[in-house]
Amino acid sequence: MTEREILRLIEETRKFTAEQHKLIAEASKFRMERWLTPLIVVFGGLGAFSASYAAVSALLHIAK
């Protein structure tokens, strides 16, 4: 192998490694989003329930 071929292979290896690091970071991001989504849904539902309960309680209190 010539020096030029070796340098080309080293550069290809660097590009491949950089792409792998990018993909790993992206996968970590999706893993975190997948973990957070159910929590967001649960807390959003609790907030909506609390607001509805407060509104109904206020209306019942006014109606007395």
Secondary structure as the mmCIF struct_conf table of DSSP 4:
data_model
#
loop_
_struct_conf.conf_type_id
_struct_conf.id
_struct_conf.beg_label_comp_id
_struct_conf.beg_label_asym_id
_struct_conf.beg_label_seq_id
_struct_conf.end_label_comp_id
_struct_conf.end_label_asym_id
_struct_conf.end_label_seq_id
HELX_RH_AL_P HELX_RH_AL_P1 GLU A 3 ALA A 63
#
